[in-house]
Amino acid sequence: MTRRDVNYRVNVLRGGAELARLEWESGDAPNVYADRDSEIKMSFSGRFRVPDGVNLLTDEIQPVMIANGAETPLGVFLTATHSQVADRYRVLTQIEAYDRCWRLQNMRTENILHLAAGTAYLTVVQQLMTAAGIKLILATPSDAVLASDREDWDIGTTYLTIINQLLGEINYSDVWFDGRGLAHLSPYKTPSADRIDHAYSASDLRGAEPISPDRSDEADYFNAPNVFVRICSNPDLDADMVATSVNDSPTSSISTFRRGMRIVDVQQLDNIASQDELQAAADRARNESMLSARTISFSTLNEPGHGIGDTISIDDPLLSGIYEETGWTLSMATGQLMQHMAKRTVIA
């Protein structure tokens, strides 16, 4: 195995530039957390010695992993809460921080938001993000436009709620921020072997990272639906739109073919960009239902470069397959193992 030289630091950023660094006590390392299913996807916590001149209300925090001399940011975070802990020898500050989704969650509509028919979905999303001070945005282009005038949201609705609802209507994933603080707006894609972000193996380490022997595997098939109906109905449409997607795969243990019964999941949507997007929403629900059938957790060496919903492959007697990573935890200490959670992305 290649020798690893790993170190960590935590930068304080002001206007995107490094202002200072936070120090922590040995044996009390800070942690970075990621959760695909949370509104705010990433969080950070730790106890630090905070230098004079740092303003935790406005400055941002950026943990960094240095592996064999290569530096990789692990996120850009804003402090949500902080408190001081003191004894005779030191004063430490306990910090709980969240990624830039927290900024979008704290921005709320002050009036009824009116969106005109024909406006591009991504134009609205990016305007809301810019109003919240988010300037670094990587967006996959989309031609989708609003099918009708919209005034869907009450006064006081968070920008994050509106943004993720609009993204869902064009079959995009929720907004998320990478290690550099860059916002990502992109279509949801079912993970596949054609695009692997990380590879792990219990034996062949030539092209994959090692996986710890400690791991778990859980399957839950009870009442899992295999037929998905999505209906969009509102006064601005000439007729209701309906889309149905059926899991009839002979290789899926929860399919209509294997179970001999149709277990139907019906959901009503207030708005959608088009019939194609409604069908895509039904297909996505079908695909995600198959992914949720198998949940795993495992450990590896700490490694940078993980985002939200990465595709991972595992070569292991118990867990072999291709998965979507649903969460991870990284403790910023030498010798610690990174904890991963994932769901199965292809039917075995």
DRENVO-286118 format. One line per 10 residues: their letters; for each residue y, z, x of C-alpha. Coordinates in steps of 0.001 Angstrom, whole numbers, plus 500000, padded with zeros to 6 digits. Example, Ala and Ser with C-alpha at 12.3 -4.5 7.8 and 13.67 -1.06 7.14 Angstrom:
! residues 2
AS) 495500,507800,512300; 498940,507140,513670
! end
This chain:
! residues 348
MTRRDVNYRV) 500000,500000,500000; 503492,499179,501259; 505442,502217,502432; 508191,503232,500007; 511460,504834,501054; 513108,506039,497828; 516389,507882,497295; 518750,508464,494389; 522417,509086,493729; 524703,509396,490710
NVLRGGAELA) 528064,507607,490799; 531107,508424,488715; 532857,505226,487626; 536467,504777,486615; 537451,501306,485487; 534080,500046,486754; 534708,501230,490345; 533079,504172,492086; 535355,507219,492008; 533045,510033,493143
RLEWESGDAP) 529425,511185,493203; 527646,513959,491354; 525331,516266,493339; 522417,518282,491981; 520254,521136,493200; 516953,520432,494918; 514116,520763,492415; 516424,520150,489443; 516528,516356,489325; 518362,514487,486535
NVYADRDSEI) 516447,512220,484150; 516935,508789,482601; 515353,508057,479216; 514847,504813,477271; 513691,504428,473667; 513546,500983,472063; 513429,502414,468520; 516551,504587,468788; 519999,503328,467777; 521268,504390,471202
KMSFSGRFRV) 518620,503014,473527; 519202,504979,476753; 520269,508511,477659; 520799,510571,480792; 520822,514303,481465; 521137,516728,484358; 522995,519656,485928; 525541,518761,488577; 528300,519915,490858; 531263,517931,489495
PDGVNLLTDE) 534047,517138,492015; 537686,517826,491225; 539445,514849,489684; 536468,513689,487600; 537241,513389,483877; 533985,513596,481950; 535755,512545,478739; 536670,509080,480053; 534822,508404,483318; 531375,506831,483187
IQPVMIANGA) 528201,507917,484997; 525865,505532,486804; 522544,506764,488265; 521212,504572,491066; 517763,504209,492624; 517569,503081,496265; 514124,501703,497147; 513610,500471,500716; 517365,499987,501033; 517786,497984,497812
ETPLGVFLTA) 520094,499635,495284; 519440,499239,491543; 521623,500842,488834; 519648,502673,486133; 522325,502498,483444; 525970,503227,482684; 526492,506332,480555; 529283,508163,478753; 529231,511959,478554; 528616,513172,475004
THSQVADRYR) 528377,516914,475739; 528893,519057,478787; 528795,522788,479441; 529149,524980,482509; 526525,527333,483934; 527728,529759,486619; 526380,532532,488808; 527766,534334,491873; 527186,531325,494123; 527851,528160,492180
VLTQIEAYDR) 529198,526464,489072; 527066,523678,487623; 527846,521387,484697; 525080,520440,482263; 525676,516834,481151; 524102,514929,478250; 525169,511289,478272; 524378,508050,476429; 524667,504357,477169; 527526,502242,475835
CWRLQNMRTE) 525885,502052,472401; 527420,505516,472017; 530878,503924,472123; 529868,501560,469295; 528388,504451,467320; 531621,506429,467556; 533818,503524,466432; 534022,503387,462629; 535683,501123,460099; 539013,502463,458878
NILHLAAGTA) 539348,499924,456043; 536987,497728,454054; 535742,495111,456507; 536075,491608,455054; 534065,488780,456610; 534630,485225,455408; 531823,482815,454567; 531244,480313,457356; 532137,482734,460152; 529645,482698,463022
YLTVVQQLMT) 527508,485833,463149; 527944,486232,466898; 531701,485833,466609; 531857,488859,464300; 529509,490890,466511; 531469,490165,469686; 534793,490876,468002; 533541,494321,466959; 532239,494999,470457; 535509,493930,472060
AAGIKLILAT) 537449,496190,469675; 535263,499060,470892; 536101,498310,474521; 532848,496488,475374; 533759,493523,477584; 530567,492683,479480; 528376,490795,476994; 525486,488408,477619; 524843,486528,474363; 522274,483846,473602
PSDAVLASDR) 524136,481197,471540; 523411,480877,467809; 524660,478426,465186; 524072,480893,462325; 527059,481520,460042; 527654,483880,457134; 526407,482298,453919; 528891,484182,451713; 531970,486407,451874; 530981,489926,452915
EDWDIGTTYL) 532382,493380,452163; 529104,495256,452498; 530122,498374,454394; 531894,501520,453251; 534906,502852,455119; 533608,504977,457979; 530562,502807,458771; 529827,502756,462503; 530304,499522,464411; 526789,499934,465774
TIINQLLGEI) 525324,499923,462251; 527219,496758,461301; 526383,494984,464562; 522651,495689,464367; 522517,494700,460695; 524187,491367,461429; 521921,490765,464432; 518862,491491,462294; 519976,488879,459757; 519681,486161,462441
NYSDVWFDGR) 516445,487602,463857; 518106,489008,466981; 517064,492281,468578; 519376,495298,468387; 522157,495327,470952; 521143,497055,474169; 522675,497679,477596; 520987,497111,480944; 521249,499109,484165; 524601,497509,485032
GLAHLSPYKT) 526098,498307,481631; 525871,494668,480465; 525343,494242,476702; 522502,491927,475616; 522501,489911,472377; 519357,487812,472139; 516753,486591,469631; 513708,488740,469093; 510666,487245,470788; 507087,488360,470469
PSADRIDHAY) 505978,489314,473992; 503417,486977,475516; 501624,486206,478761; 504191,483470,479422; 506862,486022,480361; 505730,489199,482078; 508448,491598,483274; 506172,494154,484972; 502510,494105,485995; 500273,497121,486659
SASDLRGAEP) 496702,497473,487883; 494192,500234,488538; 492501,498264,491306; 494116,494951,492355; 497430,495923,493958; 498165,492602,495631; 500271,491308,492759; 500758,494437,490654; 502052,497995,490848; 499521,500870,490744
ISPDRSDEAD) 498848,502791,487534; 497987,506496,487422; 494549,507645,486197; 496325,509819,483590; 496792,507706,480473; 496123,507728,476729; 495324,505244,474002; 495849,505729,470257; 495077,503416,467337; 496213,503857,463713
YFNAPNVFVR) 494983,501374,461129; 495162,503455,457936; 497066,501633,455169; 498433,499108,457665; 499874,496173,455648; 498698,492631,456305; 500900,490678,453856; 504679,490810,454233; 507062,489646,451508; 510808,489517,452123
ICSNPDLDAD) 513235,488827,449252; 516958,488116,449508; 518899,488313,446276; 522646,488567,445723; 525188,487087,443278; 526446,484525,445804; 523071,482768,445985; 522030,480080,443496; 518492,481486,443485; 516543,484246,445139
MVATSVNDSP) 515049,483440,448524; 511472,484593,449117; 509378,484435,452283; 505774,485530,452792; 503882,486003,456033; 500161,486790,456096; 498126,488287,458894; 494900,486341,458427; 493887,486284,462090; 490105,486604,462566
TSSISTFRRG) 490774,488575,465777; 493060,491177,464155; 491285,494293,462913; 493863,494805,460121; 493990,491188,458890; 493119,490015,455390; 490145,488225,456963; 488719,491354,458624; 489538,493943,455946; 488689,491807,452927
MRIVDVQQLD) 491799,492998,451087; 495526,492256,450914; 497771,495253,451615; 501274,494090,450708; 504599,495271,452125; 507633,494121,450076; 511230,494597,451184; 514493,493526,449584; 517285,492224,451848; 520877,492036,450673
NIASQDELQA) 521856,489230,453042; 520264,486774,455427; 521600,483727,457222; 519119,481187,455775; 515627,480626,454382; 514425,479997,457935; 515776,483357,459070; 514162,485059,456069; 510823,483533,457055; 511430,484644,460627
AADRARNESM) 512043,488187,459368; 508739,488148,457468; 506921,486737,460495; 508487,489381,462725; 507304,492160,460386; 503794,490695,460494; 503827,490469,464290; 505214,493974,464723; 502581,495402,462375; 499893,494051,464691
LSARTISFST) 501705,495463,467722; 501911,498917,466190; 498157,499157,465799; 497719,500343,469394; 500016,502772,471211; 499540,503789,474825; 501155,506040,477401; 500668,505861,481151; 502293,506750,484457; 503322,504758,487522
LNEPGHGIGD) 505427,505246,490603; 509146,505302,489820; 510543,501784,489781; 513911,500284,488850; 514584,497205,486744; 513186,498322,483381; 515164,497331,480287; 514484,497728,476567; 511335,496153,475110; 510094,494672,478387
TISIDDPLLS) 506779,492822,478427; 504157,494451,480632; 500635,493478,481624; 497972,496022,482553; 494732,495447,484443; 492735,498576,483716; 489271,499333,482260; 490782,501339,479378; 494130,499671,478697; 493872,496042,479836
GIYEETGWTL) 496155,493709,477933; 499748,492678,477349; 502128,495201,475808; 505725,495699,474742; 507281,498693,476471; 508785,500953,473796; 510096,503708,476039; 510172,505193,479519; 511323,508286,481388; 512350,508398,485037
SMATGQLMQH) 512974,511651,486927; 515280,511077,489897; 513136,512892,492450; 510915,511688,495275; 507238,511836,494393; 507748,511954,490622; 505843,509587,488343; 507548,507362,485781; 506271,507829,482221; 505822,504743,480007
MAKRTVIA) 505112,504210,476307; 504039,500812,474987; 502544,498970,472030; 499980,496223,472086; 501483,492762,471897; 498385,490578,471682; 495334,491210,469569; 492228,491953,471643
! end
